[in-house]
Amino acid sequence: MNTLSLRVKYRPLRIGWCIRDENIEDVRKVLRLTHAFWGGRYNPIIPVNDFAFAKQLVNVFKVDVLYPASDEPFLHNFIKQFTYLPWPFSHKELFVKSFSDTKSIILDVYHPIRRFYETHIKNNPNPEVSAIFDFNKNDPLNDVVLATFGAFPSKEEIGIDYSAYFEKYLNAKRITLETEALLPQEIYEYVTPSTITTYNLIRSRASGWNNAGFYVGKADNFTDIVNFWNLRASAIELLFYDPGKAKRLDPLRDYFLKTLRNWIQNHKGVDDHIAVWTKDDKTDIDISAFGTGILNCTATKTIWNGLNIKPPFVHFEEQSVLGNVSDDYDIPRVIFQLPPKPFYDEIKFHEQHLIVSVNPLINITKSENLTLTTPYIPELNKYYGRECYFVWNAARAEVGGLGIITKVTTDHLSLRAMESRNLIAKIFEVFEMKAEPSQAGLIASGLIQQLGRLQDCRVFKIAGVRMLIEKYNPYQSFTKSAAVQTIGQNNPVTKKPNFSQYEDLFIEQRPFNKKLKPEDVFTYLLKKGVFRVGLKLNCPNCQLDFWLSLDDSKTMVKCEYCGNEFNLTPQLRDRDWAYRRSGLFGREDHQEGAIPVALTLQQLDTLFHGEWMIYTTAMKINPVTASINPCETDLVVLTQGYDGRVQLLIGECKSNKGEITEQDVSNLKKIADTFPQERVEVFIIFSKTAPFTAIEIERCKVAQDHYRYRLILLSGRELEPYFVYERTAKEFELDETAISSEDLAKNTHSIYFDPKPKVVN
C-alpha cells in the first residue's frame, strides 16, 4: 500500500438564495436566514425571473446548493433546472425539529460565536464590543442596516435563538436604531452578526474586480439592496449610501471614507481609487462629497458574466494529510484521515454539514489512464459523486479539487480514481456529443503503454527512429548496423551520423555527461519491444529465406513456407542477427498514425508539467443534438487555465506523408464552437512531423476564433526539441518559454499567420 500527499481544506456550503424579483419581504427573510450560517455573508441572493441572469449568478458564485426563499412553485421550478446541483441532505428544511430541540443541517454560527468567545472574550479584561441592532419597523434605513450589519432569524421563525447565543457568549449589547436618528460612526467598529459569519474564513485569491467604496442607491429599492448584498458577498468592501438620507448617513460615510483612504495610504501598490457603485450609468449623483480619486462603477447584469466580478471561495486554513492508496480493488482508492477541525464535532452537531475540499498533489496511479483530478465542470457533479465518492449527490466540482459534502462528525474519507477516457467521454456527453474510443485510439493507447508512459515516447523525437519504423514492413528484417545507420541518418558520403541535435536527449538513465548515440537508441527500442531479434535463415529444401525469432530458435527448426525441418547450426557461421518490428509496431497499418499522436501528447505533457493533464488518444465524436459532423479526433487533452477554467485541446496529428485537409479543419472547428466558453476553453491542435505546406496553413486559419487565439500548429521543428520552441525561436520573434495553451496559440499566430521573422545582425 502506497501513500499519497493531499491538500485538504474545510469550507462552508455556499447557498444560492432564490427569490422572485421585486419581493423585498423575501429579501429581508433571506438576509436574516443567511446570517444563521458560518460564511453566510458570502451567500448570494438570486432573483430568478430573468433565467439567463439568474444562471449567470449561479455560475459566477459557484454555489453548492440552491434554496427557495418561499414554497412558491415558481422558485422550485427554477431550482429543478439545475440538475447538477442536487439537494444533498435527507431533510428538505434547513432547520429540523426533533422531540427536544431544533438542529441546523448546515454548519451554523454557533461555532464561530463559541470560537470567538474562547479566543477573544474569555479571560480578556478588555473584550471586543459586539452589538445586535434592533429596528423600528417604520425606519426607511432598516434594509440597509440589515444588509450591512446583519441580524439573526428569530427563535419563532426557525426554532433556534442565535441572538441569545450572540448576547451570552459575546456580551453583545442590543442597540435600537431610532427613526430619523443619525447612524453613529462607531457602529462600524462593532462585532455584528455579519462580522461573525466571516470569522476565521480565508478568501481564495480572485483576479476580478475588487473596487471597495460605496454603493449609492435608494434604501427602499429592491435592485439596489440586492446589488449591494451581492457585491459584498463577492468580498468587495462597500458601504451603502442613499443621498436622500444624507443627514443620517454622512457621519458613517465620512468615517468609512477616512478608513479607506488610510488603508490605501498604508498599502503601497494597491489601486488608490475609491469606487462609487450605482445600479446603472443613468443614476444621477453628486460624487463631489466623496472627494477625489473616485472610480465610477455600475452594477449592471453584464458584470456578472464571470470576467469582471469573480467572487472568491471562502474556506478555513488548508492542511496537508497523507492518504493510503489501496490496490485491493480493480481501480485504486485513496483513504485518508481528515485533519484537525476548526469547528466543533460534538455529537450534538451530527446533523450539520460542510464541504471538505480535496486536492491530490500527484497522480495516485501507476497508469496515465486513471486520474483523481476532477476538472471544474459542475455539470459533472453527479458523475464525480458516483464514480469518485460513491454518493451521487454529495460531490461538487471545484477549481483545484473536489468538494465533498459531509457531516461535521466525519473523520475520514475515501476517493476512487476514474478512467480518463470515460471522464472525457462524459464531458462530451454533457454538451450533447457522443465520444467513444476508435480503433486508431486503442492502438495509440496501446503503443504508449508498450513504451511505458508518455515521457518514454521521447524516443520518437528522433527523426531516424520514425524513419526506421516506416522503412521496413513487418515482414522485412534488417541488421543492427542498418538500423543504427538509419537512426543516425548517416551521411551517404562520409558515412558519419548526423545526430548532434539529439545527443542531449534523455530517454533513459546513462552516465553523466555521456552523449546519446544511435546504438543507444536502438538498444532502448529493443528493451521496449519495438523490435524483436532473430535470425534470417535459408531453407535447404525450398531455397526461400525466412525469419525466425530468437525465442523460437533451436537446433532443429521448421521452414515456415514448406514445413521442411532442418538443422540451423551450419547457417550460424558469420551470421548477423536480424531484426523485425514487434508488438503494435508489427502491424501493417503503420499503427494508424499513432506515433505522431504519441509525440504530440508527450510534448504537451512536458509543457503542462506544472499543471495537471488528462488525455486520451483518438475518439469518434458523433452528434447527439450538437451541430457537428460525425468525425474522429486523434487526441483529446484536458488541463486548466490561469483562471481555473477547464481547457480542452482536440487535435489532428499527421506523419511526414499526411496532409491536413479542409474536412479535418471543419470537423474540429465545429466541435470547438459547441462548447460554452464560460465552462470550457477549447484549443485546436494540428501537428505534423514534417513542415506544414502553405495550403495547409491557409486551411487551418479558418479554425481560428474571432476573439482569441485558439489554433495551435506544431511541426517537427516544435515536436522534436525538449523545449517546444527551442529551434523555432532562432527563426521568429516569439515567447520561447511557452508554458500554457495560450502561449502555444499566441506563438502559432506569430509564426504562421502574422509571421515575425528574427532579424539576423
C-alpha angles and dihedrals in degrees: 000000000000128000128233131198115230134182111225131184133172120225138174119252114261109229121203106212109213118209138163115254117266092013099130093173090062089049090055091047091051093047089057096043096048091056089063090073133069105251092020092135088069097051113108129227110230118200102204106195091093101054096191092053093043090052089052090055092048090052100043094047091044091220121199099207137009121223129186119232088218140008092262109143090224090065094045091051090053092052092049090064090067097070091162090066099062118180103259101198133083090227122066093207126075092223119043122201119218131180095278108022148347125268133199116231092207128061101277138201094263086086099055091040091055093041091050090050094052092046104038110013110035112087090356113128091199106037123181116269118253129190143183117203122222118203135219102229091227096051109117090211095059095104092047093052091044092052092045105041103015136217135221125246113255124257088245089057100049108005096247125093104216090163088063091052090049093050094043100047101031099035086235118185122217114235120194113210107216120217112266092006121134117260102239121232094237090063088087092057096060125101101241137179087267091052095049093055089062097046116135092354120137120213116221116233114272126189096204132099116308102172107161120200136081137338108215115201145107118299092221097046117110095209094047093052093047092046091049092050095047093047090053089044084059088061094256110143107230140159120208115237125186111190088206089062095042095132092059097038103040096086091052091043092053092047093050091045091053091048092052094048092049090050092050091048092052096046110064118203096030125117105278094203124106111217126227108197125199132174093248142352091261093071107112111212138154107239095179090096089066093059128226131328094048121163116206113220130178125209097213122152092260094069089068093064093108094254100080113029113033112182110213126232111251119216145148123264114304117242137190123237135176119235130197114235111214122202093184090105133061089256120035120254131198119216120191141172115240116244125245112302126237089209135054119275099188115148092253088069095052092118094055120100138198137163127269109204113207126194117180106210095209139016108279096206136078088224127074087211091073128063143175092198113113112199114221100261107128091197085073094059094109091045091052090047093053100037103034108025105019094230108096099204100038103072127090125187112234136182102264100006150006124283118217118197106218143148122279088240094059111117104181141022137202126208130186128214119245130222108255095218093052091048092052091046089053091054091055089047092054089059095047101265131114117224125185134162117271128213090256090050093053090050093049091048091050091048091054091047091050089059092042112243136355093273089055086065091071087101088075089067086078108090091207091059092053089046092051093052090048095044100064127047119222092267097050120091127203140185127254092246091054090049094049091049091051093047090048092045088224118212107252091221104039094028088219121134121255094215107122096113091059100042093099096044112123114219100149140348115301135160116290114271092010111136120228113253131196091248090054089054092051091050089052091052090052091052090052093050095245088131132023126214123230145129132279106223136182119222111231090210106048096018091226123137119235137170125243123191120234090243091059097043119117136143096274114042135174125233110244091218108043100015093235113154117220143162111262095194096094090056095055094078110111088346119156120216113255124216134206136183112270142199113355088350088064092068119113093223094073087248087293091277095309096141098067088044092054091045093051092048091048091054091049090048089055092047095050094044091126093051135049119268129194118186146172132187126239118342133183110236120201130175123252096176098327119112098243137120119252100255147135130253119204094217142005121201130185124199138141132261128220091268094052093254116140114254119207121194120195121184153183115213126195137186124225093285096041125103132208104233132202088249091055090054094045093049096052094041092057092049091050092049091053097065115085109243094221088064107028132024107207127205125188119218126198113182133179134176086220129054118280117252122234089250092053091050091054091049093050093050089072090069093061117114120241094230106033143017110264103149119101123190119188122180129179087276089066099032099052104055121074090237107051098228098033092117099027092058088066089063105034141037103247145122103285094187096066112171104161145047089254090056091052092049093046092049091047088058091049092050105040113014104031101015118202105191115201113251111234113214 
